[in-house]
Amino acid sequence: MEQIIIWGAGGHAKVVAASIRRMNRYHIAGFIDDVNPARAGDMFAGAPILGDRSVLEGLMSSGIGRMHLAFGNCAGRQRIGEEMTALGFAFPTLVDPNALVADGASVGPGTFIGPSAIVNADARVGSHVIVNTAVIVEHDCVIGNAVHLAPRACLAGHVSIGDLTFVGLGAMIRDNVRIGSSCLIGMGSVVTKHIADGVRAVGCPATIKEVK
């Protein structure tokens, strides 16, 4: 069984680890905690915390070359994904066995499709995306890189979302709506109109509250 490192040691990392074990394809070698290196050696979610990024060269030398970034910060996932790819780490796509990725859909490297999530026909999902628990990405959606779709977010058909955007818990996006890059869509919001880059939008219907 191939070994994989999980970067992150918080709640989302627990979810990812549980899905990896259900997949029965990868063995979790351990977790990287670059925020609190003092946790090195502790057990977390059934595997050891290996340390911070300083241990990565040794792990690569030992033949552990697969990694998943299991933390919520979108810009951080994109930046560290680029750094680790340059160092030679590979980022497999992880799809929970209870998720559905339809025929014709594409999912990029390093992306996580969580339990009960649906990525429907001809949707395109970029790299290092979190499609969290019970998210619905309907047909022909286009999701950029390092996006985070929080649990139970629902995207109707032909929605597009730019890189680095966070869509909050239970938010709903109407069909054919375009949401820009580096946006924040608040929890429970209902988005019925296009959203420009760098905007914070909340409410039902969603209105712009802040431009980043």
N, C-alpha and C positions, 0 to 999 in steps of 0.2 A: 504494500500500500504506500503511495507517495506521501511524503511529509510536507506539511504546510505550516507556516508561521502566521499567527494573527497579530497584527499591530493594533494595539488597543486592549484595555483590560477593564472595561466598564460594562454597562448594561447591554449595549448593542453587541459587544463582543460575545457576551453570553448567548445571545440569540443566534449569532453566526456560528458559534461553536456547536450549538445543538443541531443546527441544520447540516453542518459538515458531517457530524456523526450519523445523522439519518441518511446522508448521501452514501456513506460506506465506501468512499473512494479515497479519501485522504486521512492520514493520521496527523493529529494536531501535535506538532513538536513542542509548542509552547507559545507564550504571549510576549509581546514587546510592550513595555510601559515606559515611554519616553518622558512622561510627566512626573512620575514618582519612582525614580530608580531604586529607592530603598526597598521596594517590594520584591526585588530580585530574590528568587528562591522560594517565594510564597507559592502555594497552590491556588489556582483560580479556575473555576469552571472545569475542573477535572484535568488540568495540565499546569505545568510550572510557568511562572513568570520568569523569563530568561534574562531580563535586564533591559537596558535601554539600547539605543542604536549602536552603541559601541561594541555590542556582541555580534553584530550582523556579519562582519567580515569572516569571523570564525565559523558562523553557521553556514555561510556560503561555501567556505573551504571544506566543510564536512559533508557537502552534497545536498544541503537543504536550500533549494533555490526557488521555492514557491511561497507566496505571501498573499495575505488579504488585509486590506485596511478597514478595520471595523470600528470606526469612530465617526461622529456626526458632522464635524466641521468640514464643509464642502471645499473651501480653499485649501485647507490642510491636506485633504485626500488628494487633490489634484497635484499639489506641490510635492508631497512625499511620493506619490505614484511616479512622477517624472524622475525624481532623484533615485528611487529604487530600481526603476527600469534601466536607468543609465548604469547602475551597478551590476545589472545582469539578473535581477529577480524577475520572475514571471508571475503574472496575476491571472489565475484561472477564473472563469466565470462560475459563480456558485448559485445553483438553483435548488431551493428546498424541494424535496420529493413531493410535498403537498402543494406546490405551486404549479401553475399552468403557463407554459410558454407555447403559444400557438404556432402552427406551421406558417412559415413565411416571416415570422418575427425574427429580429436579430438583436443580440445582446452583447455588449462589448466586454473586453477584458477587465477583470477586477470588480465587476458589478455583482451585487447580491440581490437575488430575487427571493423574498422571504416567504414564510409559511402562508398558504392560502392566497397568495398574490396571483394576479392574472395579467399576463402581457399578451394581448390579443393579436389577431391576424395582421401581418404587415407593419406592426409597430417596430420602431427602431430606437434602441436604448443604447446610450453611449458607454464610456468606460468609467469605472469607479463610481457608479451610481448605486444608491440605496433605494430599492423598491421594497419598502418595508411591509410588515404583516398586513395581509388582506387588502393591499392596494389594488386598484383596477386601472390598468392602462389599456384603453380600448384601441380598436383597429386604427391603423395608419397614424398613430401618434409618433412624434419625433422628440426624443428626450436627449438633451445635450450631456456633456461630460460632467462628472462630479456633482450631479443633482441629488438631492435627498427628498424622496417622497415619503412622508411620515405615514404611520399606520392608518389604514382606511381612507386615505386620499383616493379620489375617484376622478379620472380623466376621461371625458367622452371622446368620441372619434375625432381624428384629425387635429388634436391639440398639439402644439409645439411648445417646448420649454427650453430656454437657453442654458448654457453652462452655469454651474455654481449656484443654481436657484434652489431654495428650500420651500417645499410645499407642506404646510402644517397638517397636523392630525385632523382627519375627517374633512379636509377641504374638498370642494367640488369645482371642477373646471368644465365649462360648457364646451360643446363641440365647436371646432374650427377657431378656437381662441389661441392667440399667440402670447406667450409670456416670455419676457426677455431674460437676459443673463443677470446673474447676481441679484435676483429678486428674493423677497421674503413674502410668502403668502400665508397669512395668519391662520391659526387653528379654526376649523369650522367655517372658513370663508367660502363664499359662492362667487366664482369669477365668471362674469358674463361678457366682458369686453377685453380687448387686447391690453396688455400691460407692458410698458416700456422697460428698458434695461435699468437696473439699479433702484428698483422701486419697492417699498414696503406697502402692501395692500391688505386690508382686513375688512371683515364684515359681510353682510348679506343684504344686497349685493356688495361685493368688495369695492372699496374706494381707497384711493391713494392717501396714505397717512404720512409718508416720509419718502424723500428721495435721498438715497445713500450718498 
